[in-house]
Amino acid sequence: MKHTMRLVAASVLAMSVASAAVADPISDAVKSEHRSADAKLRDEFRNPQQTLRFFGVEPSDTVVEIWPGGGWYTDILAPLVGKDGQLIAAHFHVDSDTRDYYRESLSQFKQKVAEHAPYKGIQITAFDPTDALDIAKPGSADVVLTFRNVHNWYFNAGEDGMSNAFNAFFKALKPGGVLGLVEHQLPESYADGQMEKSGYMKKSVVVKAAEAAGFKLEAESAINANPLDTSDHPKGVWTLPPSLRLNDQDQDKYLAIGESNRMTLKFVKPK
């Protein structure tokens, strides 16, 4: 009887050890019950598990999320690094001239940090490519993440805006730290002018700006690529879901394409 009990105990212990060995914090965060059903529907196109693995995000990291907006990725990052690491949300910089959209988005995000349990401990800072560049203490971040934001800095503040942004990210990162970037991708064969208001950016332009700030492009991935997207739509990237700016016009066509074709780039700050 004692022998049998020892075998059962050993078996339970082995199963516990095996379970711990295959624990997957990123998968658990993506599957979190705190994420809405609508948010999870977009995983098909935003691929959060694969993207965060590619960037090498770890639960113990200090992560700066640039312009988290309503918190689509924050809902994943907060439980992922909230216990052993630190999440810094570099949200919109608000002043007297700020548009209502940015002001309301920041207000709602602050309310969520105050009231939503998984957001407990998030540090809120501000980022603007002209007016707010101190997103974290210099050399303090393991990872800086930005999802589909570069085009905003480009057509609101031009190449100087992009330059300021990448310099700010470089300053915040530790030596060896990672800048993970996802952006709507414009084919290199298209005219540069199509970057102005379309929401799409050329990879060469993004890489040039990052490298000018001191980053090295370590790797790129097709995780978020969509070969069905031709990147030349009437209302730019917002023609596609989830925006569907043409409303009912050709909606089936754009739903069939899906969300935009995106570059996924991993930059490193040299040691």
C-alpha positions in Angstrom: 0.0 0.0 0.0 2.8 2.4 1.0 4.6 1.5 -2.2 1.5 2.4 -4.3 1.1 5.7 -2.5 4.7 6.6 -3.1 4.2 5.8 -6.8 1.0 8.0 -6.9 2.8 10.8 -5.1 5.8 10.6 -7.5 3.4 10.6 -10.5 1.6 13.7 -9.2 5.0 15.4 -8.6 6.2 14.5 -12.0 3.0 15.9 -13.6 3.4 19.1 -11.6 7.0 19.5 -12.7 6.1 18.8 -16.3 3.2 21.3 -16.1 5.4 24.0 -14.7 8.0 23.3 -17.4 5.5 23.9 -20.2 3.8 27.0 -18.6 3.3 29.6 -21.2 2.8 33.1 -19.8 2.2 34.7 -23.2 -0.4 32.1 -24.2 -2.1 32.5 -20.8 -2.2 36.3 -21.2 -3.6 36.2 -24.6 -6.3 33.7 -23.4 -7.1 35.9 -20.4 -10.8 36.1 -19.4 -10.3 39.9 -19.0 -10.0 40.3 -22.8 -13.3 40.9 -24.6 -14.7 38.5 -27.3 -14.4 41.3 -29.9 -10.7 41.8 -29.0 -10.0 38.1 -29.3 -11.6 38.0 -32.8 -8.8 40.3 -34.0 -6.1 37.8 -32.9 -6.4 36.3 -36.4 -4.9 39.4 -37.9 -2.8 40.9 -35.0 -1.2 37.6 -34.0 -0.3 38.7 -30.4 1.2 35.4 -29.3 3.5 35.0 -32.2 4.4 38.7 -32.3 5.3 38.9 -28.6 7.4 35.7 -28.9 9.2 37.2 -31.9 10.1 40.3 -29.9 11.2 38.1 -27.0 9.0 39.7 -24.3 9.5 38.0 -20.9 7.3 38.3 -17.7 10.2 39.9 -15.8 10.8 42.7 -18.4 10.2 46.4 -18.1 8.1 47.1 -21.1 7.1 50.5 -22.6 4.0 50.4 -24.8 3.8 53.4 -27.0 0.4 55.0 -27.5 -1.7 52.1 -26.1 -5.0 53.8 -27.2 -7.9 51.8 -25.8 -5.6 49.0 -24.5 -5.9 46.2 -27.1 -2.3 45.1 -26.5 -2.3 46.4 -22.9 -4.9 43.8 -22.0 -2.3 41.2 -22.9 0.8 43.0 -21.6 -0.6 43.9 -18.2 -1.1 40.3 -17.0 2.0 39.2 -18.8 4.5 41.5 -17.0 2.4 42.9 -14.2 3.6 40.5 -11.5 7.3 40.2 -12.1 8.0 43.1 -14.4 6.8 46.6 -15.1 4.5 47.9 -17.8 4.8 51.6 -18.7 2.1 53.0 -20.9 3.4 56.0 -22.8 0.0 57.4 -23.8 -1.1 60.5 -25.6 0.4 63.8 -24.6 -2.5 66.1 -23.8 -2.4 69.9 -23.7 -4.8 72.8 -24.5 -4.7 72.1 -28.2 -5.2 68.4 -28.1 -8.1 66.9 -30.1 -11.0 65.4 -28.3 -10.2 61.9 -29.5 -6.8 61.9 -27.8 -8.1 63.6 -24.6 -11.0 61.1 -24.3 -8.8 58.1 -25.0 -6.3 59.1 -22.3 -9.1 59.8 -19.8 -10.7 56.4 -20.4 -7.3 54.7 -20.2 -6.6 56.3 -16.8 -9.9 55.3 -15.5 -9.2 51.7 -16.6 -5.9 51.8 -14.7 -7.7 53.0 -11.6 -10.5 50.5 -11.7 -9.5 47.5 -13.8 -7.7 44.9 -11.6 -5.3 43.6 -14.3 -4.1 47.1 -14.9 -3.0 47.7 -11.3 0.6 48.9 -11.2 0.8 50.3 -14.7 2.8 53.4 -14.9 1.4 56.1 -17.2 3.8 58.5 -19.0 3.3 60.5 -22.2 4.7 60.4 -25.7 4.6 63.0 -28.5 7.1 63.1 -31.3 7.6 66.8 -30.7 6.5 67.7 -27.2 6.9 64.6 -24.9 9.9 62.5 -25.4 10.8 61.2 -21.9 8.8 58.0 -22.0 10.8 56.3 -19.2 14.0 56.7 -17.2 17.0 56.6 -19.5 18.3 53.1 -19.9 15.6 51.5 -17.8 13.5 49.6 -20.4 14.0 46.0 -21.6 11.5 46.4 -24.4 9.7 49.3 -26.2 6.7 48.2 -28.3 4.8 50.2 -30.9 2.0 48.9 -32.9 0.8 50.7 -36.1 1.8 54.2 -34.9 4.8 55.3 -37.1 2.5 56.6 -39.9 1.0 59.1 -37.4 4.3 60.6 -36.5 5.3 60.7 -40.2 2.3 62.7 -41.4 1.9 64.8 -38.3 5.5 65.7 -37.8 7.3 64.5 -40.9 10.7 62.8 -40.9 11.7 64.9 -37.8 8.8 63.3 -35.9 10.0 59.8 -36.8 13.6 60.8 -35.9 12.5 62.2 -32.5 10.5 59.0 -31.8 13.3 56.6 -32.5 15.7 58.7 -30.5 13.4 58.7 -27.5 13.0 54.9 -27.7 16.8 54.4 -28.0 17.3 56.6 -24.9 14.7 54.7 -22.8 16.1 51.2 -23.6 18.9 49.4 -21.8 21.9 48.4 -23.9 20.8 45.2 -25.6 17.1 46.2 -25.3 14.6 45.6 -28.0 12.4 47.9 -30.0 9.5 45.8 -31.4 7.6 47.5 -34.2 4.6 46.6 -36.2 3.4 49.0 -39.0 1.2 49.0 -42.1 3.6 48.3 -45.0 3.6 50.1 -48.3 5.4 48.3 -51.2 8.8 49.8 -52.1 7.7 50.3 -55.7 5.0 52.8 -54.8 5.6 56.5 -54.8 6.8 58.0 -51.5 3.9 60.4 -51.6 1.5 57.6 -50.9 2.9 57.5 -47.3 1.5 60.9 -46.7 -2.1 60.1 -45.8 -2.6 56.4 -46.5 -1.5 55.0 -43.2 1.1 52.8 -44.9 4.8 53.2 -44.6 7.8 51.9 -46.6 10.0 49.5 -44.7 13.1 51.2 -46.0 12.0 54.6 -44.6 11.2 53.1 -41.1 14.5 51.1 -41.0 16.5 54.2 -42.1 15.0 56.3 -39.3 15.6 53.6 -36.7 19.2 53.0 -37.7 19.9 56.7 -37.7 18.9 56.7 -34.0 21.5 53.9 -33.4 19.3 50.8 -33.6 20.3 47.7 -35.5 17.7 45.7 -37.3 18.1 42.2 -35.8 15.2 40.4 -37.5 12.0 40.8 -39.4 9.0 38.5 -39.7 6.0 37.9 -41.9 3.8 37.1 -38.9 1.5 40.0 -39.6 1.8 40.0 -43.4 -1.3 39.9 -45.5 -0.5 39.2 -49.3 -4.1 40.0 -50.2 -3.7 43.7 -49.2 -2.6 45.8 -52.2 -2.1 48.9 -50.0 -3.8 51.3 -52.5 -7.3 51.7 -51.2 -9.6 54.8 -51.6 -9.5 55.6 -47.8 -6.0 54.3 -47.2 -5.6 51.6 -44.6 -8.8 52.6 -43.0 -10.7 51.3 -46.0 -10.0 47.8 -44.6 -11.4 46.3 -41.4 -11.8 47.1 -38.6 -12.4 50.7 -39.8 -14.3 50.1 -43.1 -14.4 53.8 -43.8 -16.4 53.2 -47.1 -19.2 51.7 -44.9 -21.3 49.4 -47.1 -19.5 50.2 -50.4 -17.6 47.1 -51.5 -17.7 45.9 -47.9 -17.6 42.2 -48.8 -14.5 42.9 -50.9 -12.6 44.5 -48.1 -13.7 42.0 -45.5 -12.4 39.3 -47.8 -9.0 41.0 -47.8 -8.9 41.3 -44.0 -6.7 43.7 -42.0 -3.7 45.4 -43.5 -0.4 44.0 -44.6 2.1 44.8 -41.8 5.8 44.7 -41.4 7.1 43.3 -38.1 10.6 44.5 -37.2 12.8 43.7 -34.2 15.5 46.3 -33.6 18.2 46.1 -30.9 20.1 48.8 -29.1 23.7 47.7 -29.3 25.5 46.8 -26.0 
